[in-house]
Amino acid sequence: SSSSAASDVYKRQNLNILYLQGNLLNVRDMINLQAFENLKKIDLSFNQLESLPPANVFAGLQSLQFLYLHNNNISKW
């Protein structure tokens, strides 16, 4: 329903911190971060990232201050 969709957008707009550590995520999963434009902190540590996602994933995240990527297998920047 449209009220449910509006509620989802509201929740995404108000999300400031996203903890996704230890979820076996890979770089293909990162495209979904674009929807959370007000994120200030993202913890992607302890996943299966081998490279950084394309720059457009982070382009809209104007408020992003902290990005945790430790304990991944990132070999190219």
Salt bridges, closest charged atoms under 4 A:
none
